[in-house]
Amino acid sequence: MKIGSSEWSKLIIDGARAFDLDLDYRHTELFAAHARELLHWNQTINLTAITDPFEIAIKHFVDSLAPARMISPGATLLDIGAGGGFPGVVLKVVLPSVAVTLIDASRKKVNFLKHVIRTLKLEDIEAVHIRVEDLASAPAYRQHFNFITSRALTDLKSFIRQARPLLAPDGQMIALKGRRDPGEQTAVRSRILAVETYRLPFTGSKRSIFKLQ
């Protein structure tokens, strides 16, 4: 299978339906451009251990679509530890009205994200080389974001601690995780609004999404 082929694109379109999303080839053309740049830059920068086209389609792009239906049109979104652009860049492609800020502590990864933003010609999205603790000290960003995402970044308690100063009143934090950890979940029980458990399309891998307040 080749990235950008009709078979590759159909995988993503079919996988997106598991999350009630109707995508088309305009979306997957952008995803293919993202994926090609990911693999090219991955030769010199450690962006991903996933290099098989099938796994890139499902484990990066389809998995990043899972929280899309939870995010309101026109919202502001922060993706902490954006890395290779998952889920932040993917969400921007399918939710163009959402203003997205991507942050990462690695300058090289932020340089990649800026390159992807230019390559895909995305607007109202920025990539910033900064630690989340330092971003929280910037007045312009405090209590600014309606939604804050992270994907397999850290434990839920640490995520809440990092994200809370940046979250707008009535905002929500969305953590994309693998298998549920009962101990981790118990530690933040009072902050959990909802937990969704699902299996990743075509692979059956277990995933969880935590909506946190």
C-alpha positions as CSV (number, residue, x, y, z in Angstrom):
1,M,0.0,0.0,0.0
2,K,1.2,3.5,-0.9
3,I,0.6,6.7,1.0
4,G,-1.9,8.7,-0.9
5,S,-3.2,5.8,-3.0
6,S,-7.0,5.3,-3.3
7,E,-6.7,2.3,-1.0
8,W,-4.9,4.3,1.6
9,S,-7.4,7.1,1.4
10,K,-10.3,4.7,1.6
11,L,-8.9,3.3,4.8
12,I,-9.1,6.7,6.5
13,I,-12.5,7.6,5.1
14,D,-14.0,4.3,6.2
15,G,-12.2,4.5,9.6
16,A,-13.6,8.0,10.2
17,R,-17.1,6.7,9.9
18,A,-16.5,4.9,13.2
19,F,-16.5,8.4,14.7
20,D,-19.5,9.6,12.8
21,L,-17.3,11.7,10.4
22,D,-17.9,11.9,6.7
23,L,-14.5,12.7,5.1
24,D,-13.6,12.9,1.4
25,Y,-10.5,12.8,-0.8
26,R,-9.9,16.5,-0.2
27,H,-9.1,15.6,3.4
28,T,-7.1,12.5,2.6
29,E,-5.0,14.5,0.1
30,L,-3.9,16.7,2.9
31,F,-3.3,13.8,5.2
32,A,-1.1,12.1,2.5
33,A,1.0,15.3,2.2
34,H,1.4,15.3,6.0
35,A,2.3,11.6,6.0
36,R,4.9,12.0,3.3
37,E,6.6,14.9,5.1
38,L,6.4,12.9,8.4
39,L,8.4,10.0,6.9
40,H,10.8,12.3,5.1
41,W,11.6,14.3,8.3
42,N,11.6,11.1,10.3
43,Q,14.9,10.1,8.6
44,T,16.7,12.8,10.6
45,I,14.3,13.6,13.5
46,N,12.6,11.1,15.8
47,L,9.0,11.9,15.0
48,T,7.4,8.4,14.9
49,A,8.2,4.7,15.3
50,I,5.3,4.0,13.0
51,T,6.4,3.9,9.3
52,D,4.1,1.3,7.6
53,P,1.5,3.1,5.4
54,F,-1.4,1.1,6.8
55,E,-0.4,1.8,10.4
56,I,0.2,5.5,9.7
57,A,-3.3,5.7,8.2
58,I,-5.0,4.0,11.2
59,K,-2.8,4.6,14.2
60,H,-2.0,8.2,13.5
61,F,-4.7,9.7,11.3
62,V,-7.8,7.7,12.1
63,D,-6.9,7.6,15.8
64,S,-6.5,11.4,15.8
65,L,-10.0,11.8,14.5
66,A,-11.6,10.2,17.6
67,P,-12.2,13.5,19.5
68,A,-13.3,15.6,16.5
69,R,-17.0,15.3,17.3
70,M,-16.4,16.6,20.9
71,I,-14.9,19.9,19.7
72,S,-17.3,22.8,18.9
73,P,-17.0,24.8,15.7
74,G,-15.1,28.1,16.1
75,A,-13.5,27.0,19.3
76,T,-9.9,27.5,20.4
77,L,-7.8,24.4,20.8
78,L,-4.4,23.7,22.3
79,D,-2.5,20.5,21.6
80,I,0.1,19.8,24.2
81,G,3.1,17.7,23.0
82,A,2.0,17.9,19.4
83,G,5.0,16.0,18.1
84,G,4.3,14.9,14.6
85,G,1.0,16.8,14.5
86,F,-1.3,14.2,16.1
87,P,-4.0,15.0,16.9
88,G,-3.7,18.8,16.4
89,V,-3.0,19.0,12.7
90,V,-5.5,16.3,11.8
91,L,-8.2,18.0,13.8
92,K,-7.5,21.3,12.1
93,V,-7.9,19.7,8.7
94,V,-11.4,18.3,9.5
95,L,-12.4,21.3,11.7
96,P,-11.2,24.3,9.8
97,S,-13.1,26.9,11.9
98,V,-11.2,25.8,15.0
99,A,-8.2,28.0,15.9
100,V,-5.4,25.6,16.8
101,T,-2.2,26.1,18.8
102,L,0.4,23.3,18.8
103,I,3.2,23.3,21.4
104,D,6.1,21.0,21.9
105,A,9.3,21.2,24.0
106,S,11.4,20.0,21.0
107,R,12.5,22.7,18.7
108,K,13.1,20.2,15.9
109,K,9.5,18.9,16.2
110,V,8.1,22.4,16.1
111,N,10.2,23.2,13.0
112,F,8.5,20.1,11.4
113,L,5.1,21.3,12.5
114,K,5.7,24.7,11.0
115,H,6.8,23.1,7.8
116,V,3.6,20.9,7.7
117,I,1.4,24.0,8.3
118,R,3.0,25.7,5.3
119,T,2.9,22.6,3.1
120,L,-0.8,22.0,3.8
121,K,-1.5,25.8,3.5
122,L,-3.5,25.8,6.8
123,E,-4.7,29.0,8.3
124,D,-5.4,30.0,11.9
125,I,-3.0,27.5,13.3
126,E,0.4,28.0,15.0
127,A,3.2,25.9,16.3
128,V,5.2,27.2,19.3
129,H,8.4,25.9,20.8
130,I,7.6,26.2,24.5
131,R,7.0,24.1,27.6
132,V,3.4,24.0,28.8
133,E,4.5,25.5,32.1
134,D,6.0,28.5,30.4
135,L,2.9,29.0,28.1
136,A,0.8,29.1,31.2
137,S,2.9,32.1,32.4
138,A,2.0,34.1,29.3
139,P,-1.0,36.3,30.0
140,A,-2.3,36.0,26.4
141,Y,-2.8,32.3,26.8
142,R,-4.1,32.0,30.4
143,Q,-7.7,30.7,30.5
144,H,-7.7,31.1,26.7
145,F,-8.5,27.6,25.3
146,N,-11.9,26.0,25.0
147,F,-10.4,22.6,24.4
148,I,-7.0,21.2,25.4
149,T,-5.8,17.9,24.0
150,S,-3.0,15.5,24.6
151,R,-2.3,12.1,23.0
152,A,-0.5,9.5,25.2
153,L,1.6,12.3,26.7
154,T,1.5,11.8,30.4
155,D,-0.8,10.6,33.2
156,L,-4.2,12.2,33.7
157,K,-3.3,13.9,36.9
158,S,-0.2,15.6,35.4
159,F,-2.2,16.5,32.3
160,I,-4.8,18.3,34.3
161,R,-2.2,20.1,36.4
162,Q,-0.5,21.4,33.2
163,A,-3.6,22.3,31.3
164,R,-5.8,23.8,34.0
165,P,-4.2,27.4,33.9
166,L,-4.7,27.5,30.2
167,L,-8.3,26.3,30.1
168,A,-11.1,28.8,29.5
169,P,-14.0,28.8,32.0
170,D,-16.3,25.9,31.1
171,G,-13.6,24.5,28.8
172,Q,-12.7,20.8,28.6
173,M,-9.6,18.8,28.5
174,I,-9.5,15.8,26.2
175,A,-6.9,13.0,26.8
176,L,-6.4,10.3,24.2
177,K,-5.1,7.2,26.0
178,G,-4.6,3.5,25.3
179,R,-6.0,0.9,27.7
180,R,-7.8,2.3,30.8
181,D,-5.7,2.4,33.9
182,P,-8.1,2.1,36.9
183,G,-5.5,3.6,39.3
184,E,-4.8,6.6,37.1
185,Q,-8.6,7.1,36.6
186,T,-9.3,6.9,40.4
187,A,-6.8,9.7,41.1
188,V,-8.8,12.2,39.0
189,R,-12.3,10.8,39.5
190,S,-13.8,14.2,40.5
191,R,-12.5,15.8,37.2
192,I,-13.9,13.2,34.8
193,L,-16.9,14.3,32.8
194,A,-17.0,11.2,30.6
195,V,-14.9,8.2,29.4
196,E,-15.3,6.6,26.0
197,T,-13.7,3.3,25.3
198,Y,-13.4,2.1,21.7
199,R,-11.5,-0.2,19.4
200,L,-9.4,1.3,16.7
201,P,-10.9,0.4,13.3
202,F,-9.2,-2.4,11.3
203,T,-6.8,-3.2,14.2
204,G,-9.0,-3.7,17.2
205,S,-6.5,-1.9,19.5
206,K,-8.2,-0.6,22.6
207,R,-8.3,3.1,23.1
208,S,-9.9,5.5,25.6
209,I,-10.8,9.2,25.5
210,F,-11.2,11.1,28.8
211,K,-13.2,14.3,28.9
212,L,-12.0,16.3,31.9
213,Q,-13.1,19.5,33.6
